Amino acid sequence: MGYRIGGVMAYNPVEGEPVHVALVQVLSFGFEGRDGRWIAVPVSPAP
């Protein structure tokens, strides 16, 4: 039915590469109406 971006998270550890994640809500029709599920999508940081 649709997608929504819920937010973006970034983690910068003291050692190692930063981690970026986009939170995407997937909307669909379920048994009793609309359902929403969250997917965490890793994002490569820009060089």
mmCIF entry with sequence, helices, sheets and N, C-alpha, C, O atoms, coordinates in Angstrom:
data_MODEL
# 
_entry.id   MODEL 
# 
_entity.id                         1 
_entity.type                       polymer 
_entity.pdbx_number_of_molecules   1 
# 
_entity_poly.entity_id                      1 
_entity_poly.type                           'polypeptide(L)' 
_entity_poly.nstd_linkage                   no 
_entity_poly.nstd_monomer                   no 
_entity_poly.pdbx_seq_one_letter_code       MGYRIGGVMAYNPVEGEPVHVALVQVLSFGFEGRDGRWIAVPVSPAP 
_entity_poly.pdbx_seq_one_letter_code_can   MGYRIGGVMAYNPVEGEPVHVALVQVLSFGFEGRDGRWIAVPVSPAP 
_entity_poly.pdbx_strand_id                 A 
# 
loop_
_entity_poly_seq.entity_id 
_entity_poly_seq.num 
_entity_poly_seq.mon_id 
_entity_poly_seq.hetero 
1 1  MET n 
1 2  GLY n 
1 3  TYR n 
1 4  ARG n 
1 5  ILE n 
1 6  GLY n 
1 7  GLY n 
1 8  VAL n 
1 9  MET n 
1 10 ALA n 
1 11 TYR n 
1 12 ASN n 
1 13 PRO n 
1 14 VAL n 
1 15 GLU n 
1 16 GLY n 
1 17 GLU n 
1 18 PRO n 
1 19 VAL n 
1 20 HIS n 
1 21 VAL n 
1 22 ALA n 
1 23 LEU n 
1 24 VAL n 
1 25 GLN n 
1 26 VAL n 
1 27 LEU n 
1 28 SER n 
1 29 PHE n 
1 30 GLY n 
1 31 PHE n 
1 32 GLU n 
1 33 GLY n 
1 34 ARG n 
1 35 ASP n 
1 36 GLY n 
1 37 ARG n 
1 38 TRP n 
1 39 ILE n 
1 40 ALA n 
1 41 VAL n 
1 42 PRO n 
1 43 VAL n 
1 44 SER n 
1 45 PRO n 
1 46 ALA n 
1 47 PRO n 
# 
_struct_asym.id          A 
_struct_asym.entity_id   1 
# 
_struct_sheet.id               AA1 
_struct_sheet.type             ? 
_struct_sheet.number_strands   3 
_struct_sheet.details          ? 
# 
loop_
_struct_sheet_order.sheet_id 
_struct_sheet_order.range_id_1 
_struct_sheet_order.range_id_2 
_struct_sheet_order.offset 
_struct_sheet_order.sense 
AA1 1 2 ? anti-parallel 
AA1 2 3 ? anti-parallel 
# 
loop_
_struct_sheet_range.sheet_id 
_struct_sheet_range.id 
_struct_sheet_range.beg_label_comp_id 
_struct_sheet_range.beg_label_asym_id 
_struct_sheet_range.beg_label_seq_id 
_struct_sheet_range.pdbx_beg_PDB_ins_code 
_struct_sheet_range.end_label_comp_id 
_struct_sheet_range.end_label_asym_id 
_struct_sheet_range.end_label_seq_id 
_struct_sheet_range.pdbx_end_PDB_ins_code 
_struct_sheet_range.beg_auth_comp_id 
_struct_sheet_range.beg_auth_asym_id 
_struct_sheet_range.beg_auth_seq_id 
_struct_sheet_range.end_auth_comp_id 
_struct_sheet_range.end_auth_asym_id 
_struct_sheet_range.end_auth_seq_id 
AA1 1 GLY A 2  ? TYR A 11 ? GLY A 2  TYR A 11 
AA1 2 VAL A 19 ? GLY A 30 ? VAL A 19 GLY A 30 
AA1 3 GLY A 33 ? VAL A 43 ? GLY A 33 VAL A 43 
# 
loop_
_atom_site.group_PDB 
_atom_site.id 
_atom_site.type_symbol 
_atom_site.label_atom_id 
_atom_site.label_alt_id 
_atom_site.label_comp_id 
_atom_site.label_asym_id 
_atom_site.label_entity_id 
_atom_site.label_seq_id 
_atom_site.pdbx_PDB_ins_code 
_atom_site.Cartn_x 
_atom_site.Cartn_y 
_atom_site.Cartn_z 
_atom_site.occupancy 
_atom_site.B_iso_or_equiv 
_atom_site.pdbx_formal_charge 
_atom_site.auth_seq_id 
_atom_site.auth_comp_id 
_atom_site.auth_asym_id 
_atom_site.auth_atom_id 
_atom_site.pdbx_PDB_model_num 
ATOM 1   N N  . MET A 1 1  ? 0.814  -1.179 0.000  1.00 0.00 ? 1  MET A N  1 
ATOM 2   C CA . MET A 1 1  ? 0.000  0.000  0.000  1.00 0.00 ? 1  MET A CA 1 
ATOM 3   C C  . MET A 1 1  ? 0.870  1.259  0.000  1.00 0.00 ? 1  MET A C  1 
ATOM 4   O O  . MET A 1 1  ? 0.531  2.243  -0.657 1.00 0.00 ? 1  MET A O  1 
ATOM 5   N N  . GLY A 1 2  ? 1.984  1.236  0.730  1.00 0.00 ? 2  GLY A N  1 
ATOM 6   C CA . GLY A 1 2  ? 2.837  2.412  0.707  1.00 0.00 ? 2  GLY A CA 1 
ATOM 7   C C  . GLY A 1 2  ? 4.028  2.279  1.631  1.00 0.00 ? 2  GLY A C  1 
ATOM 8   O O  . GLY A 1 2  ? 4.146  1.326  2.402  1.00 0.00 ? 2  GLY A O  1 
ATOM 9   N N  . TYR A 1 3  ? 4.911  3.266  1.532  1.00 0.00 ? 3  TYR A N  1 
ATOM 10  C CA . TYR A 1 3  ? 6.116  3.314  2.343  1.00 0.00 ? 3  TYR A CA 1 
ATOM 11  C C  . TYR A 1 3  ? 6.244  4.701  2.946  1.00 0.00 ? 3  TYR A C  1 
ATOM 12  O O  . TYR A 1 3  ? 5.788  5.684  2.363  1.00 0.00 ? 3  TYR A O  1 
ATOM 13  N N  . ARG A 1 4  ? 6.871  4.780  4.124  1.00 0.00 ? 4  ARG A N  1 
ATOM 14  C CA . ARG A 1 4  ? 7.152  6.069  4.757  1.00 0.00 ? 4  ARG A CA 1 
ATOM 15  C C  . ARG A 1 4  ? 8.517  6.001  5.412  1.00 0.00 ? 4  ARG A C  1 
ATOM 16  O O  . ARG A 1 4  ? 8.882  4.980  5.996  1.00 0.00 ? 4  ARG A O  1 
ATOM 17  N N  . ILE A 1 5  ? 9.261  7.071  5.319  1.00 0.00 ? 5  ILE A N  1 
ATOM 18  C CA . ILE A 1 5  ? 10.524 7.142  6.043  1.00 0.00 ? 5  ILE A CA 1 
ATOM 19  C C  . ILE A 1 5  ? 10.214 7.663  7.438  1.00 0.00 ? 5  ILE A C  1 
ATOM 20  O O  . ILE A 1 5  ? 9.663  8.751  7.603  1.00 0.00 ? 5  ILE A O  1 
ATOM 21  N N  . GLY A 1 6  ? 10.579 6.870  8.439  1.00 0.00 ? 6  GLY A N  1 
ATOM 22  C CA . GLY A 1 6  ? 10.289 7.243  9.816  1.00 0.00 ? 6  GLY A CA 1 
ATOM 23  C C  . GLY A 1 6  ? 11.420 8.007  10.470 1.00 0.00 ? 6  GLY A C  1 
ATOM 24  O O  . GLY A 1 6  ? 11.191 8.772  11.407 1.00 0.00 ? 6  GLY A O  1 
ATOM 25  N N  . GLY A 1 7  ? 12.631 7.812  9.992  1.00 0.00 ? 7  GLY A N  1 
ATOM 26  C CA . GLY A 1 7  ? 13.766 8.509  10.568 1.00 0.00 ? 7  GLY A CA 1 
ATOM 27  C C  . GLY A 1 7  ? 15.071 7.929  10.072 1.00 0.00 ? 7  GLY A C  1 
ATOM 28  O O  . GLY A 1 7  ? 15.111 6.930  9.355  1.00 0.00 ? 7  GLY A O  1 
ATOM 29  N N  . VAL A 1 8  ? 16.133 8.590  10.479 1.00 0.00 ? 8  VAL A N  1 
ATOM 30  C CA . VAL A 1 8  ? 17.479 8.149  10.127 1.00 0.00 ? 8  VAL A CA 1 
ATOM 31  C C  . VAL A 1 8  ? 18.306 8.180  11.395 1.00 0.00 ? 8  VAL A C  1 
ATOM 32  O O  . VAL A 1 8  ? 18.269 9.149  12.154 1.00 0.00 ? 8  VAL A O  1 
ATOM 33  N N  . MET A 1 9  ? 19.056 7.105  11.619 1.00 0.00 ? 9  MET A N  1 
ATOM 34  C CA . MET A 1 9  ? 19.899 7.011  12.802 1.00 0.00 ? 9  MET A CA 1 
ATOM 35  C C  . MET A 1 9  ? 21.354 6.913  12.357 1.00 0.00 ? 9  MET A C  1 
ATOM 36  O O  . MET A 1 9  ? 21.656 6.293  11.337 1.00 0.00 ? 9  MET A O  1 
ATOM 37  N N  . ALA A 1 10 ? 22.255 7.528  13.125 1.00 0.00 ? 10 ALA A N  1 
ATOM 38  C CA . ALA A 1 10 ? 23.688 7.436  12.856 1.00 0.00 ? 10 ALA A CA 1 
ATOM 39  C C  . ALA A 1 10 ? 24.403 7.105  14.161 1.00 0.00 ? 10 ALA A C  1 
ATOM 40  O O  . ALA A 1 10 ? 24.086 7.652  15.217 1.00 0.00 ? 10 ALA A O  1 
ATOM 41  N N  . TYR A 1 11 ? 25.371 6.201  14.067 1.00 0.00 ? 11 TYR A N  1 
ATOM 42  C CA . TYR A 1 11 ? 26.178 5.826  15.223 1.00 0.00 ? 11 TYR A CA 1 
ATOM 43  C C  . TYR A 1 11 ? 27.639 5.977  14.836 1.00 0.00 ? 11 TYR A C  1 
ATOM 44  O O  . TYR A 1 11 ? 28.081 5.409  13.837 1.00 0.00 ? 11 TYR A O  1 
ATOM 45  N N  . ASN A 1 12 ? 28.389 6.736  15.615 1.00 0.00 ? 12 ASN A N  1 
ATOM 46  C CA . ASN A 1 12 ? 29.799 6.964  15.349 1.00 0.00 ? 12 ASN A CA 1 
ATOM 47  C C  . ASN A 1 12 ? 30.623 6.374  16.486 1.00 0.00 ? 12 ASN A C  1 
ATOM 48  O O  . ASN A 1 12 ? 30.844 7.037  17.500 1.00 0.00 ? 12 ASN A O  1 
ATOM 49  N N  . PRO A 1 13 ? 31.083 5.126  16.326 1.00 0.00 ? 13 PRO A N  1 
ATOM 50  C CA . PRO A 1 13 ? 31.886 4.511  17.382 1.00 0.00 ? 13 PRO A CA 1 
ATOM 51  C C  . PRO A 1 13 ? 33.252 5.188  17.498 1.00 0.00 ? 13 PRO A C  1 
ATOM 52  O O  . PRO A 1 13 ? 33.715 5.828  16.554 1.00 0.00 ? 13 PRO A O  1 
ATOM 53  N N  . VAL A 1 14 ? 33.897 5.042  18.663 1.00 0.00 ? 14 VAL A N  1 
ATOM 54  C CA . VAL A 1 14 ? 35.226 5.622  18.867 1.00 0.00 ? 14 VAL A CA 1 
ATOM 55  C C  . VAL A 1 14 ? 36.209 5.018  17.866 1.00 0.00 ? 14 VAL A C  1 
ATOM 56  O O  . VAL A 1 14 ? 37.020 5.735  17.280 1.00 0.00 ? 14 VAL A O  1 
ATOM 57  N N  . GLU A 1 15 ? 36.138 3.720  17.673 1.00 0.00 ? 15 GLU A N  1 
ATOM 58  C CA . GLU A 1 15 ? 36.981 3.043  16.684 1.00 0.00 ? 15 GLU A CA 1 
ATOM 59  C C  . GLU A 1 15 ? 36.092 2.391  15.629 1.00 0.00 ? 15 GLU A C  1 
ATOM 60  O O  . GLU A 1 15 ? 35.100 1.746  15.969 1.00 0.00 ? 15 GLU A O  1 
ATOM 61  N N  . GLY A 1 16 ? 36.434 2.549  14.374 1.00 0.00 ? 16 GLY A N  1 
ATOM 62  C CA . GLY A 1 16 ? 35.665 1.927  13.307 1.00 0.00 ? 16 GLY A CA 1 
ATOM 63  C C  . GLY A 1 16 ? 34.876 2.942  12.498 1.00 0.00 ? 16 GLY A C  1 
ATOM 64  O O  . GLY A 1 16 ? 34.881 4.141  12.777 1.00 0.00 ? 16 GLY A O  1 
ATOM 65  N N  . GLU A 1 17 ? 34.209 2.426  11.503 1.00 0.00 ? 17 GLU A N  1 
ATOM 66  C CA . GLU A 1 17 ? 33.429 3.244  10.579 1.00 0.00 ? 17 GLU A CA 1 
ATOM 67  C C  . GLU A 1 17 ? 32.072 3.613  11.179 1.00 0.00 ? 17 GLU A C  1 
ATOM 68  O O  . GLU A 1 17 ? 31.514 2.840  11.958 1.00 0.00 ? 17 GLU A O  1 
ATOM 69  N N  . PRO A 1 18 ? 31.532 4.787  10.827 1.00 0.00 ? 18 PRO A N  1 
ATOM 70  C CA . PRO A 1 18 ? 30.184 5.138  11.279 1.00 0.00 ? 18 PRO A CA 1 
ATOM 71  C C  . PRO A 1 18 ? 29.137 4.221  10.648 1.00 0.00 ? 18 PRO A C  1 
ATOM 72  O O  . PRO A 1 18 ? 29.346 3.673  9.566  1.00 0.00 ? 18 PRO A O  1 
ATOM 73  N N  . VAL A 1 19 ? 28.017 4.066  11.335 1.00 0.00 ? 19 VAL A N  1 
ATOM 74  C CA . VAL A 1 19 ? 26.913 3.230  10.871 1.00 0.00 ? 19 VAL A CA 1 
ATOM 75  C C  . VAL A 1 19 ? 25.694 4.127  10.683 1.00 0.00 ? 19 VAL A C  1 
ATOM 76  O O  . VAL A 1 19 ? 25.314 4.859  11.597 1.00 0.00 ? 19 VAL A O  1 
ATOM 77  N N  . HIS A 1 20 ? 25.078 4.074  9.498  1.00 0.00 ? 20 HIS A N  1 
ATOM 78  C CA . HIS A 1 20 ? 23.873 4.849  9.197  1.00 0.00 ? 20 HIS A CA 1 
ATOM 79  C C  . HIS A 1 20 ? 22.741 3.888  8.844  1.00 0.00 ? 20 HIS A C  1 
ATOM 80  O O  . HIS A 1 20 ? 22.939 2.938  8.087  1.00 0.00 ? 20 HIS A O  1 
ATOM 81  N N  . VAL A 1 21 ? 21.548 4.141  9.399  1.00 0.00 ? 21 VAL A N  1 
ATOM 82  C CA . VAL A 1 21 ? 20.388 3.281  9.158  1.00 0.00 ? 21 VAL A CA 1 
ATOM 83  C C  . VAL A 1 21 ? 19.165 4.161  8.908  1.00 0.00 ? 21 VAL A C  1 
ATOM 84  O O  . VAL A 1 21 ? 18.904 5.094  9.667  1.00 0.00 ? 21 VAL A O  1 
ATOM 85  N N  . ALA A 1 22 ? 18.414 3.863  7.841  1.00 0.00 ? 22 ALA A N  1 
ATOM 86  C CA . ALA A 1 22 ? 17.135 4.531  7.575  1.00 0.00 ? 22 ALA A CA 1 
ATOM 87  C C  . ALA A 1 22 ? 16.015 3.613  8.065  1.00 0.00 ? 22 ALA A C  1 
ATOM 88  O O  . ALA A 1 22 ? 16.025 2.413  7.790  1.00 0.00 ? 22 ALA A O  1 
ATOM 89  N N  . LEU A 1 23 ? 15.054 4.180  8.791  1.00 0.00 ? 23 LEU A N  1 
ATOM 90  C CA . LEU A 1 23 ? 13.908 3.416  9.278  1.00 0.00 ? 23 LEU A CA 1 
ATOM 91  C C  . LEU A 1 23 ? 12.733 3.662  8.337  1.00 0.00 ? 23 LEU A C  1 
ATOM 92  O O  . LEU A 1 23 ? 12.276 4.795  8.187  1.00 0.00 ? 23 LEU A O  1 
ATOM 93  N N  . VAL A 1 24 ? 12.249 2.593  7.704  1.00 0.00 ? 24 VAL A N  1 
ATOM 94  C CA . VAL A 1 24 ? 11.185 2.688  6.711  1.00 0.00 ? 24 VAL A CA 1 
ATOM 95  C C  . VAL A 1 24 ? 9.969  1.922  7.226  1.00 0.00 ? 24 VAL A C  1 
ATOM 96  O O  . VAL A 1 24 ? 10.084 0.763  7.624  1.00 0.00 ? 24 VAL A O  1 
ATOM 97  N N  . GLN A 1 25 ? 8.810  2.570  7.217  1.00 0.00 ? 25 GLN A N  1 
ATOM 98  C CA . GLN A 1 25 ? 7.569  1.901  7.602  1.00 0.00 ? 25 GLN A CA 1 
ATOM 99  C C  . GLN A 1 25 ? 6.859  1.441  6.336  1.00 0.00 ? 25 GLN A C  1 
ATOM 100 O O  . GLN A 1 25 ? 6.592  2.238  5.438  1.00 0.00 ? 25 GLN A O  1 
ATOM 101 N N  . VAL A 1 26 ? 6.556  0.144  6.274  1.00 0.00 ? 26 VAL A N  1 
ATOM 102 C CA . VAL A 1 26 ? 5.847  -0.448 5.130  1.00 0.00 ? 26 VAL A CA 1 
ATOM 103 C C  . VAL A 1 26 ? 4.388  -0.614 5.536  1.00 0.00 ? 26 VAL A C  1 
ATOM 104 O O  . VAL A 1 26 ? 4.085  -1.295 6.516  1.00 0.00 ? 26 VAL A O  1 
ATOM 105 N N  . LEU A 1 27 ? 3.493  0.002  4.789  1.00 0.00 ? 27 LEU A N  1 
ATOM 106 C CA . LEU A 1 27 ? 2.058  -0.059 5.070  1.00 0.00 ? 27 LEU A CA 1 
ATOM 107 C C  . LEU A 1 27 ? 1.380  -1.022 4.109  1.00 0.00 ? 27 LEU A C  1 
ATOM 108 O O  . LEU A 1 27 ? 1.630  -0.985 2.905  1.00 0.00 ? 27 LEU A O  1 
ATOM 109 N N  . SER A 1 28 ? 0.520  -1.889 4.645  1.00 0.00 ? 28 SER A N  1 
ATOM 110 C CA . SER A 1 28 ? -0.215 -2.840 3.810  1.00 0.00 ? 28 SER A CA 1 
ATOM 111 C C  . SER A 1 28 ? -1.587 -3.089 4.437  1.00 0.00 ? 28 SER A C  1 
ATOM 112 O O  . SER A 1 28 ? -1.846 -2.701 5.576  1.00 0.00 ? 28 SER A O  1 
ATOM 113 N N  . PHE A 1 29 ? -2.463 -3.750 3.662  1.00 0.00 ? 29 PHE A N  1 
ATOM 114 C CA . PHE A 1 29 ? -3.772 -4.116 4.187  1.00 0.00 ? 29 PHE A CA 1 
ATOM 115 C C  . PHE A 1 29 ? -3.642 -5.447 4.906  1.00 0.00 ? 29 PHE A C  1 
ATOM 116 O O  . PHE A 1 29 ? -3.087 -6.402 4.362  1.00 0.00 ? 29 PHE A O  1 
ATOM 117 N N  . GLY A 1 30 ? -4.153 -5.510 6.126  1.00 0.00 ? 30 GLY A N  1 
ATOM 118 C CA . GLY A 1 30 ? -4.117 -6.742 6.903  1.00 0.00 ? 30 GLY A CA 1 
ATOM 119 C C  . GLY A 1 30 ? -5.519 -7.280 7.125  1.00 0.00 ? 30 GLY A C  1 
ATOM 120 O O  . GLY A 1 30 ? -6.477 -6.827 6.498  1.00 0.00 ? 30 GLY A O  1 
ATOM 121 N N  . PHE A 1 31 ? -5.628 -8.240 8.013  1.00 0.00 ? 31 PHE A N  1 
ATOM 122 C CA . PHE A 1 31 ? -6.905 -8.883 8.288  1.00 0.00 ? 31 PHE A CA 1 
ATOM 123 C C  . PHE A 1 31 ? -7.929 -7.914 8.864  1.00 0.00 ? 31 PHE A C  1 
ATOM 124 O O  . PHE A 1 31 ? -9.105 -7.973 8.505  1.00 0.00 ? 31 PHE A O  1 
ATOM 125 N N  . GLU A 1 32 ? -7.493 -7.014 9.760  1.00 0.00 ? 32 GLU A N  1 
ATOM 126 C CA . GLU A 1 32 ? -8.414 -6.082 10.423 1.00 0.00 ? 32 GLU A CA 1 
ATOM 127 C C  . GLU A 1 32 ? -8.157 -4.630 10.040 1.00 0.00 ? 32 GLU A C  1 
ATOM 128 O O  . GLU A 1 32 ? -8.454 -3.731 10.826 1.00 0.00 ? 32 GLU A O  1 
ATOM 129 N N  . GLY A 1 33 ? -7.621 -4.384 8.871  1.00 0.00 ? 33 GLY A N  1 
ATOM 130 C CA . GLY A 1 33 ? -7.352 -3.014 8.443  1.00 0.00 ? 33 GLY A CA 1 
ATOM 131 C C  . GLY A 1 33 ? -5.890 -2.852 8.049  1.00 0.00 ? 33 GLY A C  1 
ATOM 132 O O  . GLY A 1 33 ? -5.230 -3.806 7.638  1.00 0.00 ? 33 GLY A O  1 
ATOM 133 N N  . ARG A 1 34 ? -5.399 -1.614 8.183  1.00 0.00 ? 34 ARG A N  1 
ATOM 134 C CA . ARG A 1 34 ? -4.015 -1.333 7.783  1.00 0.00 ? 34 ARG A CA 1 
ATOM 135 C C  . ARG A 1 34 ? -3.020 -1.919 8.770  1.00 0.00 ? 34 ARG A C  1 
ATOM 136 O O  . ARG A 1 34 ? -3.234 -1.890 9.982  1.00 0.00 ? 34 ARG A O  1 
ATOM 137 N N  . ASP A 1 35 ? -1.937 -2.448 8.237  1.00 0.00 ? 35 ASP A N  1 
ATOM 138 C CA . ASP A 1 35 ? -0.818 -2.940 9.037  1.00 0.00 ? 35 ASP A CA 1 
ATOM 139 C C  . ASP A 1 35 ? 0.401  -2.087 8.723  1.00 0.00 ? 35 ASP A C  1 
ATOM 140 O O  . ASP A 1 35 ? 0.573  -1.618 7.598  1.00 0.00 ? 35 ASP A O  1 
ATOM 141 N N  . GLY A 1 36 ? 1.235  -1.896 9.721  1.00 0.00 ? 36 GLY A N  1 
ATOM 142 C CA . GLY A 1 36 ? 2.494  -1.185 9.523  1.00 0.00 ? 36 GLY A CA 1 
ATOM 143 C C  . GLY A 1 36 ? 3.639  -2.000 10.087 1.00 0.00 ? 36 GLY A C  1 
ATOM 144 O O  . GLY A 1 36 ? 3.579  -2.465 11.225 1.00 0.00 ? 36 GLY A O  1 
ATOM 145 N N  . ARG A 1 37 ? 4.669  -2.170 9.300  1.00 0.00 ? 37 ARG A N  1 
ATOM 146 C CA . ARG A 1 37 ? 5.869  -2.891 9.742  1.00 0.00 ? 37 ARG A CA 1 
ATOM 147 C C  . ARG A 1 37 ? 7.077  -2.003 9.478  1.00 0.00 ? 37 ARG A C  1 
ATOM 148 O O  . ARG A 1 37 ? 7.108  -1.242 8.511  1.00 0.00 ? 37 ARG A O  1 
ATOM 149 N N  . TRP A 1 38 ? 8.072  -2.114 10.355 1.00 0.00 ? 38 TRP A N  1 
ATOM 150 C CA . TRP A 1 38 ? 9.281  -1.322 10.222 1.00 0.00 ? 38 TRP A CA 1 
ATOM 151 C C  . TRP A 1 38 ? 10.412 -2.160 9.651  1.00 0.00 ? 38 TRP A C  1 
ATOM 152 O O  . TRP A 1 38 ? 10.586 -3.326 10.006 1.00 0.00 ? 38 TRP A O  1 
ATOM 153 N N  . ILE A 1 39 ? 11.178 -1.539 8.756  1.00 0.00 ? 39 ILE A N  1 
ATOM 154 C CA . ILE A 1 39 ? 12.370 -2.156 8.180  1.00 0.00 ? 39 ILE A CA 1 
ATOM 155 C C  . ILE A 1 39 ? 13.530 -1.205 8.421  1.00 0.00 ? 39 ILE A C  1 
ATOM 156 O O  . ILE A 1 39 ? 13.426 -0.007 8.155  1.00 0.00 ? 39 ILE A O  1 
ATOM 157 N N  . ALA A 1 40 ? 14.638 -1.743 8.926  1.00 0.00 ? 40 ALA A N  1 
ATOM 158 C CA . ALA A 1 40 ? 15.855 -0.964 9.076  1.00 0.00 ? 40 ALA A CA 1 
ATOM 159 C C  . ALA A 1 40 ? 16.722 -1.212 7.853  1.00 0.00 ? 40 ALA A C  1 
ATOM 160 O O  . ALA A 1 40 ? 17.107 -2.349 7.578  1.00 0.00 ? 40 ALA A O  1 
ATOM 161 N N  . VAL A 1 41 ? 17.032 -0.142 7.116  1.00 0.00 ? 41 VAL A N  1 
ATOM 162 C CA . VAL A 1 41 ? 17.800 -0.260 5.873  1.00 0.00 ? 41 VAL A CA 1 
ATOM 163 C C  . VAL A 1 41 ? 19.164 0.393  6.085  1.00 0.00 ? 41 VAL A C  1 
ATOM 164 O O  . VAL A 1 41 ? 19.236 1.604  6.292  1.00 0.00 ? 41 VAL A O  1 
ATOM 165 N N  . PRO A 1 42 ? 20.254 -0.388 6.037  1.00 0.00 ? 42 PRO A N  1 
ATOM 166 C CA . PRO A 1 42 ? 21.579 0.215  6.190  1.00 0.00 ? 42 PRO A CA 1 
ATOM 167 C C  . PRO A 1 42 ? 21.895 1.111  4.999  1.00 0.00 ? 42 PRO A C  1 
ATOM 168 O O  . PRO A 1 42 ? 21.576 0.784  3.856  1.00 0.00 ? 42 PRO A O  1 
ATOM 169 N N  . VAL A 1 43 ? 22.527 2.241  5.285  1.00 0.00 ? 43 VAL A N  1 
ATOM 170 C CA . VAL A 1 43 ? 22.853 3.230  4.251  1.00 0.00 ? 43 VAL A CA 1 
ATOM 171 C C  . VAL A 1 43 ? 24.360 3.439  4.263  1.00 0.00 ? 43 VAL A C  1 
ATOM 172 O O  . VAL A 1 43 ? 24.953 3.640  5.323  1.00 0.00 ? 43 VAL A O  1 
ATOM 173 N N  . SER A 1 44 ? 24.972 3.394  3.105  1.00 0.00 ? 44 SER A N  1 
ATOM 174 C CA . SER A 1 44 ? 26.414 3.670  3.004  1.00 0.00 ? 44 SER A CA 1 
ATOM 175 C C  . SER A 1 44 ? 26.645 5.173  3.119  1.00 0.00 ? 44 SER A C  1 
ATOM 176 O O  . SER A 1 44 ? 26.011 5.955  2.411  1.00 0.00 ? 44 SER A O  1 
ATOM 177 N N  . PRO A 1 45 ? 27.553 5.580  4.012  1.00 0.00 ? 45 PRO A N  1 
ATOM 178 C CA . PRO A 1 45 ? 27.831 7.013  4.128  1.00 0.00 ? 45 PRO A CA 1 
ATOM 179 C C  . PRO A 1 45 ? 28.527 7.539  2.874  1.00 0.00 ? 45 PRO A C  1 
ATOM 180 O O  . PRO A 1 45 ? 29.244 6.804  2.195  1.00 0.00 ? 45 PRO A O  1 
ATOM 181 N N  . ALA A 1 46 ? 28.310 8.804  2.581  1.00 0.00 ? 46 ALA A N  1 
ATOM 182 C CA . ALA A 1 46 ? 28.927 9.432  1.424  1.00 0.00 ? 46 ALA A CA 1 
ATOM 183 C C  . ALA A 1 46 ? 30.434 9.587  1.659  1.00 0.00 ? 46 ALA A C  1 
ATOM 184 O O  . ALA A 1 46 ? 30.855 9.856  2.784  1.00 0.00 ? 46 ALA A O  1 
ATOM 185 N N  . PRO A 1 47 ? 31.246 9.422  0.616  1.00 0.00 ? 47 PRO A N  1 
ATOM 186 C CA . PRO A 1 47 ? 32.709 9.559  0.791  1.00 0.00 ? 47 PRO A CA 1 
ATOM 187 C C  . PRO A 1 47 ? 33.136 10.969 1.125  1.00 0.00 ? 47 PRO A C  1 
ATOM 188 O O  . PRO A 1 47 ? 34.327 11.229 1.298  1.00 0.00 ? 47 PRO A O  1 
# 
